[in-house]
Amino acid sequence: MGNNILLTNAKIYTMDKLGIIEKGYIRIKGSILHSIGNMCDLKQEDDEAIINLEGACCYPGFIDAHTHLGMWEDGLGFEGDDGNESTDPSTPHLRALDAINPLDRCFEEGLKAGVTSVLTGPGSANPIGGQITAMKTYGRRIDDMVIKSPAALKFAMGENPKTVYHERSQMPITRMATASIIREQFFKAKKYLKQLQDSERDEDLEEPEYDFKCESLLPVIKKEIPAHIHAHRADDIFTAIRVAKEFDINYTIIHCTGGYEISDYLASENITALCGPILCDRSKPELKNLTPKNPGILSKAGVKVAIVTDHPVVPIQYLPLCAGICVREGMDYMQALAAITINPAAICGISNRVGSLAPGKDADIVVFDTDPFSVYAKPQMVICNGIIV
């Protein structure tokens, strides 16, 4: 079917200023959502395939803002494990882009569940893990699937770096050392940036010797991309906030498992949180206070929340189910829907392209004839980049 598509007679959850359109249309031209509105205002055009959705519901393509999709490959062991370079605790120069296998079958499983965009990146073995990529789940060549790269830089507080490097009798084996390594690299990067700026202003000064790690931290220091800081426990969340404030960087908290215990503080700090995994066991001490009530509590306190799977911890196709569980545990329905659409897009700096249904954005649409949060739900149709996939 061609890429000029007209979807008609749909209930449309725009997640944008138009709100919910009870009986509307969506016009797609090429890969872009061209126009959207009420059926009574529709003027049909030539050369477009018309699909009557007969009252089904259209949503923006779902977004999972924290995964390791394509970096821990399905059905493989060490051979497909490309998520942690656990030989050096500071690796800001590593790029997820160079490790993702877009032919891993989990991309297709996510796409069939309506997840059209993800952020995928390094794990949390290192205090500084590397660069995160925002990408579509549809495609075969990673370079054609990228939305933004780097989209963020991964950092980790708490238990994971301690566990990895304790086995090696190497720093960091304490929370103090983890924070210290992050601080040290930021201080180096800020000094490096000053030397670069000074050399630009004064031709008699030489540029500093090229430093790949410092170069990779510059987009964070310049606030061009945020830090994504892995932190489960409340004390680790506060450390993440403390360090981020010291260096005046933009950031979001990943996991935020204990966030409900300090929701008032997080709201007062204007924290954003990528919450999850939801549908998993308490597999380590940091997760002992895990509860699916967390996203709802944070949301009600005024924290902007996204719900994430942390794939492969929870398989990516269960993202809408995780949102449904959060609704069952007290989260407002529309807030849960925002948590897998516009909120992750806004938090991750990609809302100019995805996260809501609005003219000019990517034509990523998922169609359901039942509640997408139901355990029984499957999309009738998934459109990514204007293509019925």
N, C-alpha and C positions, 0 to 999 in steps of 0.2 A: 504494500500500500504506500502511496506517495506521502511526502512529508507535509503537504498542505491538508490539514485535517480539521474538521469541525465536529466537536463533541456537543451534543444537544440534549436538552431535557434532563439535566443533572442537578442534583443538590451539591453545591460547591462550597467547600470549606476553604476559603482563600488564605486564611491566616494572615490577612493583610487588612487594609483599611476598609475594604468592601465587606468584611465579615463573612457571614454565611448567606449565599444566594440560594433561595429555596428552589427556583427553577431557572436554570441559566445555561449559558453556552461558553465554550472555550474554543477560540480559534488559534490554531498552530500554523505557523509558516516557517518551513525549514526546521531549525532546531530551537526556535524562539516562540514563546507564548506571545502571540500578536495582540489579542484582545480578549476581553472577558466581560460578561454582563448578563442581564436578564433576557429571557427568551423573547419578551415582548419588544425588545429593542434590536433584535437580530435582523440583519440584512445579509442574505446569502450571497456568496460570490461564486463565480465560475471556477472550475479547476480545483475543487477541494472535495475530499472524501468525507461524507457526512456519516457520523456514527451516532445513532439515537441510543442514549444510555437509559432511557425509560425510567428515570427516577433514581438511578444508582447515585452513589456519592463519590465526588472527586476530592482528592486531597493532594497537597504538594508531595512530591516524592519524599519518603522518609530519610532522615539523616542520622547516622550513628557517629557521634563526634569523638569517640575514643575506642579504637580497635587496633588490633595487630593483624588485620586481614592481609593475606598474601605474604606475611612474614613468618608466621608459624603455619606451614602448609599442612593441609588436611591429609591425614593418613601417613605422615612421614615422621621420623624421629629427628636425629641430629641433622640429617641431610636437608631437611626443610626448615630448620630452626635458624632464622636469620634476624632475630629480634634483639638479642643482647650481645654486644661485644664486651664480654665481662673479663677483659684483660687490662683495662685501664678505666679508672673510675670517672674520668673526665673526657667525654667524647662528643663535644658539640659539633664537630665537623663531619660526623656520619650522617648520611642522607637515606631516609627510608626509601626514597625514589630508586635507589640502586639495589634494593633488596626485595621489592614487591614482585610477586609472580601473579600477574592478572589472570592467568589461565588456571589458577587454583579453583576448584569447583565451588568453593564457598562464595565466590563472587556471584555465581549464577543463583545459588540458594538465597543469598541476600536480595538479589534483584527480583526473584520470583515472589518474595515476601513484601515487595514494595520499597525496599531500601535502595535508593538510587545514588546516594552520596555517602561517603565515609571519610573520616580522618584515620589514617593508619600510620603507625610509627614504632619507634624502638620501645623495648620493655623498660622495666624499672630496676635493673640490676645496678645501674650506675647513677651516682648523684646527678650527672649531666649525661643524658643518653643520646641525643642527636635530633635531627630535623624531622618534623612530621609533615606528611603529604595529605592534602585534601584532594579527593578524586571521585570520579563516578565509578559505579560498579559495572557499567556496561562498556565493553570494549575488549580488545586483545593486546593492544600495545599501550603500555603505561603512559608513554609520552602524550598520547591522544586522549587520555582519560583524566589528566590532571586538571583540577580547578585552581589550585594554588599550591606552590611548593617553593620554599618552605612555607607552611601555614602557621607553624608554631615550633618551639624548641622544647624538648622533653627534659624535665628534671624529676628527681625522686627524693623524697624524705622517708625517714622511718626504717621499717624492718628489712625491706628487700636489699638495699645496698649493704646493710649490716650482715645479713645472712650470706650473701655472695662472697664478701671479702673476708669475713671471719674464717671461712674455710681455707683461705690463702694466707692467713696471718698478715694481712695487708690492710693499710688504711683505705676505707673507713670501717672500723668495727664498732663505732659508737655514733649516736646521733650528732654529737658535737663535731666529729670529724666530717660527717656528711655535709653539714652546713658550712664547715670551714673550707672544704674543697670547692663548693659552689662560690663562696665569697672570694676565695683566692683567684678563681678563674675570671670572675667579674672584675676584680681589681686590675688584673692583668689586661683585660680587654679594654677597660676604661683608659688605662695608661697608654695602651696601644693606639686607641682612637685619638687621644690628645696629641700624641706624637705625629700621627698622620695629619691632623688638622694644623699643627704647628708648621710642619714641613710644606703644607700647601700655602700657608701665609708667608713663610720666609724661605726664599729659594736657597739660602745659605745652610739651611738645616736639611739633613738627609732623612729620607723616609726610614721608618724602623724596618728591620728585617721581617720579611713576610712571615706571619704566624697564622696558620690555618685555623687553629682553635679560636684565637681572638677574632679573626675575620668572621667566623661563624656565629659569634655572639653579638656582633655589631647590630644586626637587625633587631635584636631584643633590646639592646641598650638604646637604640634610636626609636624604639616603640613602633617599628614597622611590622613586627609580629609579636604575639604574646608568648610568655612562658606557660607551658602546661605542666603543673607541678603535682606529681603523684603524692597524695597524702591521705591516709585513712583516719588515723587517730586525731582527736582534738588537739593534742599538744603538737603533733606534726603539722597540722593545719596552721596553727599559730606561728610555728617556725617559718613556714612558707610565706606567710603574710609579712613577718618581720624582715626576712631577707629581701623580699620583693620591694618593700618600702625603702630599705637601705639604699637600693640601687635604682629606685624610681622606675620600675618596669611595669608593663601591663601583664596581667597573669590571670589564670583561672585555676581552680582546684580540681584535680582529677580524683575521682572516687568519692571523696568527702564523706566517707562511711559514717564517721562520728559527728557529722555536721549538725544533726538534729539536737545534739547536746549543747551546742553553742550557736544555735540559729540566730539569736538576737545579736550576737557579736558579728556574725557573718553579714547579716543584713545591714548593720551600721557601717561596715567596711565596704559595702557595695560589691561583695564577692559574687562571682559567678561560679557555678559548680556543674561538673559533668558527673552525674551520679550513677554508679553501677560498679560492678555487676549486681543485679537484683536477684536473679534466679540461680543462686549457687549456694554451696555450703560455706560454713565458717571454717575455712581450710587452714587458717593461720591466726596467730594471736591478734593481729591488727583487725581482723574481721569479727572478733567475738561479740561486738555490739551491733552487727549488721542487722538491719530491719528494712523491709520494703516500705515502711511508713516514712522513711527519711526524706525522699523527694517531696512528698506532700507537706511535711512539716516545714521544710526549707522554703517551699514555694509560698505557703501561707504566711511565713515570716517576712516575705519580700525579697527572697533570694531568687535570681534568675537561674533556672535549673534546666539542664538537658539530661535525658535518660540515655545511658549507654550500655552496651553489652560487654565491653572489654574482650570481644571475640579474640581467641577461641574459648575464653573462660565460659561465656554463654554464646552458643552459636548465633551468628548475626541474624538469621531468619526469625529469631524470637524477640527482636527489638519491640514490635508492637505488642506482643504478649507481655513483656516486662512493663510497658506503659499501662496495660490493662490491670496488671497486678497492683501497680501503684494506685490506680483509681479504686480498686477494691479495698485498699488499705488507707483510703481517706483523701487522696489527691483529687482536686477538681478535674473533671473530665477534659475541659478545654485547656487547662494548664498542662495536662499530660500530653494532649495532642501537640501543643506548642513545644513541649519538651523533646519531641522527635521531628520537629519541622523548623519553625522560625527561630526558636531559642538557640539550638546548636548552630544554626547558620549565623545568627547575630554574634554569639559568643566567639565563634571561630573566624569571623571576618569574611564570610563568603555569602552574606545575605544579599549582595548585589546580583547574585546569579541564582541562588537556590533558597529554599525554605518557605516560600509562599508563592501563591498563584497571582501573578501580576504581569501586565504587559512589559515586554522587554527582558523578562527573566528566562532562564532555560526552561524549555517545555518538558519538565519532569513531573509526571502526574501519575497517581495511583488511584484506581477505581475499585470500589467495593459495593456489593449489594447487601452487605450486612455490617455490623459494627466491627471495625478493623481490630479492636482490642479483644474480640472474642477468641477463645481457643479454637473455634471452628472456622474462623474467617480465612479466606484466601482471596487475593485480588482477582477481579474479573479481567483486569487489564493493567499493564504497567507500561508507561511511556517514559523514555529517557532520551534527552536531546531531540525530542520530536519524533522519535522512532518507537513504534509499538514493538516492544521487545519480548 
